[in-house]
Amino acid sequence: MTPEEIAKLKETYTGRTVVVEVLRPELTRWANVPGKVITINGNGRALVQFEGPDTGWYDIDPDYLRFYEPPMEQITEAEKIKQ
């Protein structure tokens, strides 16, 4: 993967909330669990920090990620908590 391709992936994914497309058995651990893309590493894979008790960063191919928009009621609840 070229540096230009990695830069484009960083621009597209960094800071976005994603969920895993469970197309491979090893990814079922994160089925339906939102996570935030911290960055794209040098080999073009996303470093994702998932919500929940396990706060590690996981190296996942962007081909298996899709962007996630939380339901509106979750956004409203989160805003209430911040106030």
VOGU-3710 file (C-alpha; in Angstrom, 3 decimals, decimal comma):
1> mtpeeiaklk> 0,000/0,000/0,000  1,373/3,384/-0,962  1,791/6,306/1,461  -0,877/8,209/-0,506  -3,397/5,387/-0,057  -2,657/5,243/3,677  -3,082/9,036/3,971  -6,469/8,781/2,235  -7,568/5,997/4,604  -6,463/8,103/7,587
11> etytgrtvvv> -8,499/11,040/6,322  -11,566/8,837/5,778  -11,501/6,726/8,950  -9,679/8,546/11,765  -12,066/9,643/14,506  -15,076/7,885/12,984  -17,271/5,388/14,807  -17,412/1,986/13,132  -18,783/-1,507/13,600  -17,247/-4,713/12,292
21> evlrpeltrw> -18,737/-6,567/9,352  -18,578/-10,104/10,717  -17,390/-11,855/7,586  -14,560/-13,726/9,286  -14,858/-15,932/12,388  -12,140/-14,070/14,294  -14,164/-10,844/14,057  -17,317/-12,180/15,754  -15,916/-10,954/19,081  -16,812/-7,397/18,035
31> anvpgkviti> -20,176/-8,091/16,381  -22,508/-5,104/16,933  -20,016/-3,317/19,210  -19,271/0,268/18,156  -15,667/1,373/18,181  -13,701/4,502/17,361  -10,920/4,465/14,777  -7,848/5,921/16,481  -5,678/5,954/13,357  -4,595/3,930/10,341
41> ngngralvqf> -1,234/2,283/10,843  1,620/1,971/8,354  0,287/-1,231/6,795  -3,131/0,299/6,062  -5,077/-1,343/8,881  -7,338/0,550/11,277  -6,531/0,736/14,978  -9,969/0,553/16,605  -10,856/1,070/20,267  -14,172/-0,627/21,028
51> egpdtgwydi> -16,664/0,459/23,687  -16,923/-1,657/26,805  -14,593/-3,023/29,458  -11,875/-4,104/27,009  -10,239/-0,802/26,003  -7,371/-2,124/23,914  -6,714/-1,038/20,347  -7,317/-3,663/17,693  -5,703/-3,850/14,262  -8,519/-4,515/11,736
61> dpdylrfyep> -8,583/-4,343/7,950  -10,829/-1,419/6,871  -12,533/-3,770/4,383  -14,303/-5,318/7,390  -15,471/-2,023/8,907  -18,552/0,059/8,205  -19,369/3,490/9,538  -21,840/3,614/12,409  -24,276/6,364/13,288  -25,855/5,857/16,720
71> pmeqiteaek> -29,654/6,039/16,943  -30,949/9,538/17,744  -32,163/8,550/21,230  -28,633/7,477/22,178  -27,267/10,835/21,038  -29,884/12,673/23,110  -29,068/10,600/26,222  -25,325/11,227/25,767  -25,949/14,984/25,520  -28,028/14,919/28,706
81> ikq> -25,220/13,165/30,581  -22,643/15,757/29,430  -24,753/18,629/30,823
//
